[in-house]
Amino acid sequence: MDTLRAMRTFVNIAEHGSLTAAARALDSSLPAVVRTLAALEAHLGVRLMNRTTRRIALTDEGRSYLESCRQVLSAVQDAEESLKEGAAEPSGPITLTAPVQFGLMHVAPVVTRFALQYPQVKLRVLLHDRVVNMLEEGIDVGVRIGALDDSGLIARPLGAIRRVVVASPDLIAAHGEPAHPDALRGVPCVRFTGASSLAWSFHINGRAVTVPVAGNLEFNHIAPAVDACAAGAGFGLFLCYQVRPQLECGTLRVVLREFEPPPRPVHIVYPHARLLPGRTRLLVDWLARELGGDTAAFAPDPA
């Protein structure tokens, strides 16, 4: 039995959550993956996974062996990478995902500079506002805003982004600057399709409170909603980076600062660090350095 090959197969099954997905990731057949797992379990004399028609779950022995496999495979990969360093520049494919607006404003320029520096790396950038399953969709690196679920991915913090209520100076002059979130009940609000369409969240006296909002404009994309707020169509709730250009030039102003909910964390996420190819590690470090120092993305808005 090829033990290293069997280890790779086992790790892929564990990380992808199914035999079929692992076969696809390994460019192998399902029967071959099943045979390899069975042979590995027979060789070790223990059951590594409990398998049903719907799901696969690691046994206690499987969880322990998984970490050992990752360490062994990492050592092999590091040895191979060390021999290749200096012999050739980084090369190969990387797929990266990020939220649409944050990706357009901040991630895409950073990735473009990386591509210019390392032309042999083939980058594919996917901008989505949904949370993708990175393992199932073959994505190597992600930038995510908000709390992370327990996905088993490695998360590298970049910073945190405030959620702010904004309005144009003319609208504030017409309706007065709200002193409390409840004041938004009687003023027009530009809403964004989704959870915050009918109510906005605030932090009042140490607890989370939602306030109903209304208005005659609702968008499913950030950019026109920002433009509508700058035109005076209503108050708006945005992540700070989304309205920073308008805040800097004065077409929008932040209100209700003292009632803002906690900032949303931003992370780079990627599969288990011990199995990262060298080119992917290089990109992760590049993103952490470039995005982590991007004051336009994380600095507070101008007072």
C-alpha positions in Angstrom: 0.0 0.0 0.0 1.2 3.5 -0.8 0.9 5.0 2.7 1.4 8.6 1.6 -1.3 8.3 -1.1 -3.6 6.7 1.4 -3.0 9.5 3.9 -3.8 12.1 1.2 -7.0 10.3 0.4 -8.0 10.1 4.0 -7.3 13.8 4.6 -9.3 14.8 1.5 -12.3 12.7 2.6 -12.2 14.3 6.0 -11.9 17.8 4.7 -14.5 17.5 1.9 -17.0 15.6 4.0 -17.8 12.9 1.4 -16.2 10.1 -0.6 -17.6 11.6 -3.9 -16.2 15.1 -3.2 -12.8 13.7 -2.2 -12.7 11.6 -5.5 -13.4 14.8 -7.4 -10.7 16.8 -5.6 -8.2 14.0 -6.1 -9.2 13.5 -9.8 -9.8 9.9 -9.0 -12.8 7.5 -9.2 -15.2 6.8 -6.3 -14.4 3.1 -6.2 -10.7 3.9 -6.0 -11.2 6.2 -3.0 -13.4 3.7 -1.3 -10.8 0.9 -1.8 -8.0 3.2 -0.5 -9.8 4.1 2.7 -10.7 0.4 3.3 -7.1 -0.6 2.8 -5.8 2.1 5.1 -8.3 1.0 7.9 -7.3 -2.6 7.4 -3.6 -1.7 7.5 -4.1 0.3 10.8 -6.5 -2.2 12.3 -9.0 0.6 13.3 -12.0 2.2 11.9 -11.2 5.8 10.9 -14.7 6.9 9.8 -18.3 5.9 10.4 -20.1 5.8 7.1 -23.8 6.0 6.3 -25.7 6.6 3.1 -25.9 10.4 4.0 -22.8 11.4 5.9 -19.3 10.5 7.0 -18.1 11.1 10.6 -14.6 10.7 12.0 -14.2 8.3 14.9 -12.0 9.3 17.8 -9.1 7.3 16.3 -9.8 9.1 13.0 -9.6 12.5 14.5 -6.3 11.7 16.1 -4.9 10.1 12.9 -6.1 13.1 10.8 -3.8 15.5 12.6 -0.9 13.0 12.4 -1.5 12.7 8.6 -1.5 16.5 8.2 1.8 16.7 10.0 3.4 14.0 7.9 2.1 15.4 4.6 3.2 18.9 5.7 6.7 17.7 6.3 6.8 16.0 2.9 5.5 19.1 1.2 7.9 21.4 3.1 10.8 19.2 2.0 9.7 19.3 -1.6 9.1 23.1 -1.5 12.5 23.7 0.0 14.2 21.9 -2.9 12.2 24.0 -5.4 12.8 27.4 -3.8 15.2 29.4 -5.9 14.9 26.9 -8.7 11.7 28.4 -10.1 9.3 31.2 -9.2 5.9 30.4 -7.7 3.5 29.0 -10.2 0.2 27.2 -10.4 -3.5 28.1 -9.9 -5.1 29.9 -7.0 -8.8 30.6 -6.6 -9.8 33.4 -4.2 -13.2 34.7 -3.1 -14.3 38.0 -1.4 -17.5 40.0 -0.8 -18.4 42.0 -3.9 -18.0 45.6 -2.8 -15.0 45.0 -0.5 -13.5 42.9 -3.3 -13.9 45.7 -5.8 -12.5 48.4 -3.6 -9.8 46.6 -1.7 -9.1 43.0 -2.6 -8.9 43.3 -6.4 -6.1 46.0 -6.4 -4.1 43.9 -3.9 -4.5 40.7 -6.0 -3.6 42.6 -9.2 -0.3 43.7 -7.6 0.4 40.1 -6.6 -0.3 38.9 -10.2 2.1 41.5 -11.6 4.8 40.4 -9.1 4.3 36.6 -9.8 3.2 36.2 -13.4 3.4 32.4 -13.3 0.6 32.2 -10.7 -2.8 31.9 -12.3 -5.3 33.7 -10.2 -9.1 33.4 -10.4 -11.0 35.9 -8.3 -14.7 35.3 -7.5 -16.7 38.1 -5.9 -19.8 36.9 -4.0 -21.9 38.3 -1.2 -22.9 34.7 -0.2 -20.8 32.6 2.0 -19.3 29.9 -0.2 -18.3 26.4 0.8 -14.6 26.7 0.0 -13.8 23.0 0.0 -16.8 22.0 -2.1 -16.3 24.8 -4.6 -12.5 24.4 -4.9 -11.6 27.8 -3.5 -8.2 28.2 -1.9 -8.4 31.5 -0.1 -11.3 33.7 1.1 -11.7 37.1 2.6 -14.8 37.2 4.9 -16.6 39.9 6.8 -18.5 39.0 9.9 -18.5 36.2 12.5 -17.1 32.9 11.3 -18.8 29.5 11.8 -16.9 26.5 13.0 -15.9 25.4 9.5 -12.6 23.9 10.3 -10.9 26.6 8.1 -7.9 28.5 9.4 -8.8 32.2 10.0 -6.2 35.0 10.0 -7.6 38.3 11.4 -7.2 41.5 9.3 -9.2 44.0 11.3 -12.8 45.1 12.0 -15.3 47.2 10.1 -17.9 49.5 11.7 -21.5 49.5 10.6 -22.7 53.2 10.4 -25.9 55.1 9.8 -25.3 57.9 7.3 -27.3 60.7 5.6 -26.7 63.6 3.3 -26.2 67.0 5.0 -29.4 68.3 3.3 -31.5 65.5 4.7 -30.1 66.0 8.2 -30.9 69.7 7.8 -34.4 68.9 6.8 -35.2 66.3 9.4 -32.7 67.1 12.1 -29.9 64.9 13.3 -31.4 61.9 15.2 -30.3 61.7 18.8 -31.6 58.1 19.3 -32.2 55.2 16.9 -36.0 55.4 17.6 -35.9 58.7 15.7 -35.4 56.7 12.5 -39.0 55.4 12.7 -40.3 58.7 11.3 -37.8 59.5 8.6 -37.2 58.0 5.1 -34.6 55.2 5.0 -32.9 53.7 2.0 -33.0 49.9 2.6 -30.9 47.0 1.3 -32.5 43.7 0.4 -32.0 41.1 3.1 -32.1 40.9 6.9 -31.7 44.6 7.3 -34.5 45.6 5.0 -37.2 46.1 7.6 -35.2 46.7 10.8 -31.7 47.9 11.7 -29.6 46.7 14.7 -28.1 49.0 17.3 -26.4 48.7 20.7 -28.3 50.5 23.4 -27.4 50.3 27.1 -25.2 47.3 26.5 -27.7 45.2 24.6 -28.7 44.6 21.0 -31.9 46.4 19.9 -33.6 46.4 16.5 -35.5 49.5 15.2 -38.0 49.2 12.3 -37.2 51.4 9.3 -39.3 52.4 6.3 -38.8 54.2 3.0 -39.8 54.1 -0.7 -36.4 52.9 -1.9 -34.9 49.4 -1.6 -31.9 48.0 -3.5 -30.2 44.6 -3.8 -26.8 46.2 -4.5 -24.8 48.5 -2.3 -23.6 51.1 -4.9 -27.0 52.5 -5.9 -28.1 52.5 -2.3 -25.1 54.6 -1.4 -25.8 57.0 -4.3 -29.4 57.3 -3.2 -28.4 58.3 0.3 -25.9 60.8 -1.0 -28.7 62.3 -3.2 -30.8 62.8 0.0 -33.3 60.0 -0.5 -33.0 58.8 3.1 -30.8 57.6 5.9 -28.8 54.4 5.2 -27.0 51.6 7.1 -23.7 50.5 5.6 -20.3 49.1 6.5 -17.9 51.9 6.9 -15.7 51.1 3.9 -18.7 51.2 1.6 -19.3 54.9 2.2 -15.8 56.1 3.0 -15.4 58.1 -0.3 -18.7 59.9 0.3 -17.7 60.6 4.0 -14.3 62.0 2.9 -15.8 64.4 0.4 -18.7 65.4 2.7 -21.7 64.1 0.6 -22.6 61.8 3.6 -22.3 62.2 7.3 -22.3 59.6 10.1 -25.1 59.8 12.7 -25.9 57.8 15.8 -22.3 56.9 16.5 -22.8 56.1 20.1 -25.4 53.4 19.2 -23.4 51.5 16.6 -23.3 47.7 17.0 -19.9 46.0 17.6 -17.7 46.2 14.5 -17.6 43.1 12.2 -14.4 41.2 12.1 -12.6 40.6 8.8 -10.5 37.5 8.2 -8.5 35.7 5.6 -9.7 32.1 5.6 -8.0 29.1 4.0 -7.8 25.3 4.5 -5.5 23.7 7.0 -2.2 25.6 7.1 -0.1 22.5 7.0 -1.4 21.6 3.6 -1.1 24.9 1.9 1.0 25.0 -1.3 3.8 27.5 -1.3 2.1 29.8 -3.8 -1.0 29.9 -1.6 1.0 30.7 1.6 2.7 33.5 -0.4 -0.7 35.0 -1.4 -2.1 34.7 2.2 1.0 36.6 3.6 0.6 39.2 0.8 -3.1 39.7 1.5 -2.4 40.0 5.3 0.3 42.6 4.8 -1.4 44.7 2.1 -5.0 44.5 3.4 -4.0 44.7 7.1 -2.3 48.0 6.4 -5.1 49.4 4.3 -6.3 52.3 6.4 -9.1 53.1 3.9 -10.6 49.7 4.7 -10.4 49.7 8.5 -9.7 53.2 9.8 -12.7 55.2 11.3 -14.5 57.6 9.1 -13.4 61.3 9.2 -15.0 63.1 12.2 
